[in-house]
Amino acid sequence: MAYAIMLPLLIAAYAASARAEIRVEGSALNVRVDARDATVAEVLAALTGRFGLPVRGTVGDRRISADFAGSLRRVIARVLEGYNYVIRTRGDVLEVMVMDTASPNALPPPLYAPPTYPATQAPAR
């Protein structure tokens, strides 16, 4: 009886994953990801397999079809567009923590961090 229930679920899961196509090429400084009908989780898993990228949190089942190119940090930011997340750097390793699933109120990450200065060295305005 359990096999009769599990078999259709396994076939459906395999069929869903069989249609996804993800290709990851390049180095962390210049990575290219081609994703076709893949979930965000599948794309992150492919990046984890290639770069040892630790990812915590859940991303739901949103599917994407897109080409991403740039630094690993920039590609992750584009893949997680619409999600609330944090990317932390430890040496040469990036760590990703997804706070919650896609939200219409999530803000896109800045393209660069503005410079910060100690109060005594702040540029004059």
N, C-alpha and C positions, 0 to 999 in steps of 0.2 A: 504494500500500500504506500509506504514512504517513497519507494522508487517511482511509483506512478505520479506522485506529486512533485518530486524533485526533478524528474527528467524534463518536463516542459519548462521548468524554471531555468535549468542549465542550458537547454537549447536556446531559450530566449536571451539569456545572458551572453552566450557565445555569439549569437547572431548580431546582437547589439555591438559587441566589441569587434566582430569581424568586419563591420563596415567602417570603423574608424581607421584612419591612416595618419600616422605621425612620423615625420622624418626630422631628425636633429643632426646638424652638421656644424663644424667649426669649433673654435675655442671659446672660453668664457669671455674673452674680450671682443669676439666677433662671431656670435652664434646665429644660426639661421634655423628656424623651425617652420615646417610646412605641416599644417594640421587640417585634416578633412573629416568633418563630421565626428569630431572627437570631443569627449567631455574635458572640462578644465582639469579634472583630476587625472585623466589619462595623459594630458600634455605635461602636467607637473611631474607625473611618474616618469615620463620619458626624459625630462630634464634631470630628475633625480638619478636615473640610471646612467646618464651621460656624465654628469658633473658631481654626483654625490651630494645633491642639494637636499638638506633636511627641510621637510615641510611638515608643519603641525596645523591642525584645524581641519575643517571640512569646507568643501566648495560646492556642494550640491551636485546636480546632474545637468547643468547648463552645457550645451554643445556649441562648439565653435568650428568654423572653417575659415582659416586665415593663414597668411604668411607673415612671420615675424622675423626681423633682423636687427642686430645691434648687440650691445653688450648683454651679458646674462641678466644683469639687474634691469635693464630696459625691457628686455623680452618678458621677464617675469611681470613687470609692471603692466605691460600691454595685455598679457594673458589674464591677469587678475583685475583688469579694468572693470570698475563697478563694484568691486569687493572692498571691504575694509580689511587691511592687512598691514603687516610690518615686515620690512626686510632689514635684517641686522647683519653687519659684517664683523666677522671674527678672523683676523688675519686675512687669508686669501679665500676664506669660506663664507658664503652667504647662507643665512638661515631665514626661512620664510614662516611667518605665523599668520594664518588667515583668521581674522576675528569673527566674521560672520559672512553669510552668503550675500550674493549680489543685492544691492540696495539702490533704489532710485536716488537716495540722498548721499551716496558715497562720493567723495571728492577725488578727482584724479590726482596722482602724485605730482609734485613739482618736478620739472625737468632737471633742476639743479638746486643745490642747497645754497641759500644766500650766505655770504660771508659773515662771520661774527668776529667782533673785536672786543678786547677788554675795554672797559669804560675809559681808561686812561689813553687808549690808542685809537679811539673811534675817529673816523675821518670827519673833518669839519663839514658842515652843511651850509 
